[in-house]
């Protein structure tokens, strides 16, 4: 049986669990820019001064792939790492998988004739990530407030995957859930699923009726008009990736308690999230083999 080799570059606790799972499945696993006490000894540490491992079936970047600018996301490494010099060392045709490859990573891959696969384009992964994020958001709300979610007035902005699952979890715990969304079909679905609804443009009118505000929208939805209308003891949980939908500077000036909570799957459920990444990666490789047979 041909040896299956993969190189993991950067990442967080999800990557550690991904490495452990791939080892169990018989992969030869190399890792670079990854330090963790739970990383198995069988992992082959790769150093930048070494030659790249030969005949790699895939190179795995983090989810998301980048941290600041064009630097590799390296939550478990003390120094910044630029991605481009690493890609320069890969032979053309190498499969490079990771999350959020648009807009910066994909052109870098194309310029080097590398094959990119964005794991966050895979529905099987994005749905599970949404569930882990929603669970993490509930955990934050329970930990950071001195009351119960039972009867709490929770406003969820946006109505994509994360918001839809989060609203369901909150309602199951007895919260009074209001969904604020832009599109008429989103508001219709939220209403059918049993929640109060409000158009994003009218969110300021309902701000005073909020105990916990969860934002999942990637664009600005809560500036001064909304934030100034919130109760002073409100909890604001920002789930969207930077810059997010909350005007953080204004929130701080108003003395509101805001918790930036991006990347929750890697923080609250790294093992399950790592397993989901492994599942999506194996599906990609299976599909690629099928097309080449």
C-alpha positions in Angstrom: 0.0 0.0 0.0 1.4 3.4 -1.0 2.4 5.7 1.9 0.1 8.7 2.4 2.0 11.8 3.5 0.7 15.1 4.5 2.3 18.3 5.8 0.5 20.4 8.4 1.6 24.0 8.5 0.6 26.2 11.4 -2.8 26.0 13.0 -4.3 25.7 16.5 -5.7 22.9 18.7 -7.8 21.7 15.8 -4.7 20.9 13.9 -3.3 18.9 16.8 -6.4 16.7 16.8 -6.3 16.5 13.0 -2.7 15.2 13.3 -3.7 12.6 15.9 -6.6 11.4 13.8 -4.6 11.1 10.6 -1.9 9.2 12.4 -4.6 6.7 13.5 -5.7 6.3 9.9 -2.2 5.4 8.8 -0.9 8.7 7.4 2.7 9.8 7.7 2.2 13.3 9.2 4.7 16.1 9.1 4.2 19.3 11.0 5.7 22.8 10.8 5.2 25.8 13.1 3.1 23.8 15.5 4.1 23.3 19.2 1.8 21.6 21.6 2.3 19.1 24.5 -0.4 16.8 23.0 1.3 16.5 19.6 2.1 12.8 19.3 5.8 11.8 19.1 5.1 10.0 15.9 4.6 13.3 14.1 7.7 14.2 12.0 8.7 17.7 12.8 9.6 19.7 9.7 11.9 22.7 10.0 12.2 25.5 7.4 15.9 24.8 6.8 15.0 21.3 5.7 14.0 20.1 2.3 10.2 19.8 1.8 9.0 16.2 2.3 8.6 14.4 -1.1 5.5 13.0 -2.7 3.1 14.8 -0.4 -0.6 14.0 -1.0 -1.6 17.3 0.5 -0.4 20.4 2.4 -2.8 21.5 5.1 -3.0 25.1 6.1 -5.0 26.4 9.1 -8.7 27.2 9.0 -8.6 30.1 8.4 -5.3 30.0 6.6 -4.0 33.5 7.4 -3.6 35.5 10.5 -2.4 39.1 10.1 -1.8 40.2 6.5 -0.3 37.3 4.5 1.1 35.5 7.5 0.3 31.9 8.2 -2.1 31.6 11.1 0.1 30.1 13.8 -1.7 30.1 17.2 0.7 27.5 18.6 4.0 29.1 17.4 5.8 32.1 19.0 7.0 33.8 15.8 5.3 35.2 12.7 5.6 33.1 9.5 5.0 34.4 6.0 3.1 32.0 3.8 4.6 32.9 0.4 8.1 31.6 1.0 6.7 28.2 2.0 4.5 28.0 -1.1 7.6 28.8 -3.2 9.1 25.5 -2.1 6.2 23.2 -3.2 6.3 21.5 -6.5 3.6 22.5 -9.1 0.4 20.5 -8.8 0.6 20.1 -5.0 -2.8 20.1 -3.3 -2.9 22.9 -0.7 -6.0 22.8 1.5 -7.1 25.4 4.1 -9.8 27.7 5.2 -10.7 31.2 3.8 -8.3 31.0 0.8 -10.1 34.0 -0.7 -9.1 36.6 -1.5 -5.3 36.5 -0.7 -4.2 32.8 -0.7 -5.9 31.7 -4.0 -3.8 34.1 -6.2 -0.7 33.0 -4.4 -1.5 29.4 -5.2 -2.4 30.1 -8.8 0.9 32.0 -9.4 2.8 28.9 -8.4 0.6 26.4 -10.2 -0.6 24.9 -6.9 -4.0 23.4 -6.5 -6.1 25.1 -3.8 -9.1 23.6 -1.9 -11.0 25.9 0.4 -12.4 23.7 3.2 -14.9 26.4 4.1 -16.5 25.8 0.7 -17.4 22.3 1.9 -20.9 22.3 3.3 -20.1 19.3 5.5 -17.5 21.3 7.4 -19.3 24.7 7.5 -22.4 23.2 9.0 -20.5 21.5 11.7 -18.4 24.6 12.3 -21.6 26.6 12.7 -22.8 24.2 15.3 -19.6 24.3 17.3 -19.7 28.1 17.1 -23.3 28.3 18.3 -22.5 26.0 21.2 -19.5 28.1 22.1 -21.7 31.2 22.0 -24.1 29.7 24.4 -21.3 28.7 26.7 -20.0 32.3 26.7 -23.5 33.7 27.5 -23.9 31.3 30.4 -20.5 32.1 31.8 -20.5 35.8 31.4 -23.9 36.7 32.7 -25.2 36.4 36.2 -28.7 35.3 35.1 -30.2 32.4 33.3 -30.9 32.2 29.6 -34.4 31.1 30.6 -36.5 34.2 29.8 -33.4 36.2 28.6 -34.1 38.6 25.7 -31.5 37.5 23.1 -31.1 39.3 19.8 -29.2 37.5 17.0 -28.1 39.6 14.0 -27.8 37.9 10.7 -29.5 34.6 9.8 -26.9 32.4 8.1 -25.9 29.0 9.3 -24.4 30.1 12.7 -27.3 32.4 13.5 -29.9 29.8 12.6 -28.4 27.1 14.8 -27.7 29.6 17.6 -31.3 30.8 17.6 -32.5 27.2 17.9 -30.2 26.5 20.9 -31.2 29.7 22.7 -34.8 29.0 22.2 -34.4 25.4 23.5 -33.0 26.9 26.7 -36.0 29.2 27.2 -34.6 32.4 25.8 -36.9 34.9 24.0 -35.1 35.2 20.7 -35.3 38.1 18.2 -33.7 37.7 14.8 -32.5 40.8 13.0 -31.8 40.3 9.3 -31.7 42.2 6.1 -33.4 39.9 3.6 -37.1 39.3 3.5 -36.7 35.6 3.1 -34.4 35.4 6.2 -37.0 37.2 8.2 -39.8 34.9 6.9 -37.8 31.8 7.8 -37.1 33.2 11.3 -40.7 34.0 11.8 -41.8 30.5 10.7 -39.3 29.0 13.0 -40.9 30.7 16.0 -38.7 33.8 16.6 -39.5 37.5 16.9 -38.1 39.4 13.9 -36.9 42.9 13.1 -35.2 44.3 10.0 -31.6 45.3 10.5 -32.4 48.9 9.6 -34.8 49.1 12.5 -32.6 47.3 15.1 -32.0 50.5 17.0 -35.7 50.7 17.8 -35.6 47.3 19.6 -32.1 47.8 21.2 -33.5 48.6 24.6 -35.3 45.2 24.7 -32.0 43.2 24.6 -30.2 41.4 27.4 -27.6 39.6 25.1 -26.7 40.6 21.6 -25.1 38.0 19.4 -23.7 39.3 16.1 -23.0 36.8 13.2 -23.2 39.4 10.4 -19.9 40.2 8.7 -20.7 43.8 7.9 -21.4 46.7 10.3 -24.9 46.3 11.9 -24.4 47.8 15.3 -23.0 51.3 15.3 -23.8 54.2 17.6 -27.6 54.3 17.0 -27.9 50.6 18.1 -25.2 50.5 20.7 -26.4 53.6 22.5 -29.9 52.2 22.8 -28.7 49.0 24.5 -29.1 48.6 28.3 -25.9 49.4 30.2 -25.7 45.8 31.6 -26.0 44.2 28.1 -23.6 41.5 27.0 -22.5 41.8 23.4 -20.9 38.7 21.8 -19.1 39.3 18.4 -19.1 36.0 16.5 -18.1 37.4 13.1 -14.5 37.5 11.9 -12.8 40.9 12.0 -13.8 43.6 11.4 -17.2 42.0 12.3 -20.5 43.8 12.7 -20.0 45.6 16.0 -18.4 49.0 16.2 -16.0 48.0 19.0 -14.6 51.5 19.6 -18.0 53.0 20.1 -19.0 50.0 22.3 -16.0 50.7 24.5 -16.7 54.4 24.7 -20.2 53.6 25.9 -18.9 51.2 28.5 -20.5 48.1 27.0 -19.2 44.7 27.7 -18.2 43.2 24.4 -16.6 39.7 24.0 -14.8 39.1 20.6 -15.5 35.4 20.0 -14.1 34.6 16.5 -12.7 31.2 15.9 -14.8 29.4 18.5 -14.5 25.9 17.0 -10.8 25.9 17.7 -11.4 27.1 21.3 -14.5 25.4 22.5 -14.5 22.1 20.5 -11.0 21.5 19.0 -11.3 17.8 18.9 -14.6 17.7 17.2 -13.6 20.5 14.9 -10.4 18.7 14.0 -12.3 15.5 13.2 -14.6 17.5 10.9 -11.6 19.0 9.1 -10.2 15.5 8.6 -13.6 14.3 7.2 -13.7 17.2 4.7 -10.1 16.6 3.7 -10.7 12.9 3.1 -13.7 13.7 1.0 -11.7 16.1 -1.1 -9.0 13.5 -1.7 -11.5 10.8 -2.5 -13.1 13.0 -5.1 -9.7 13.9 -6.6 -8.8 10.2 -6.9 -12.1 9.4 -8.5 -11.6 12.1 -11.2 -8.1 10.8 -12.0 -9.1 7.2 -12.3 
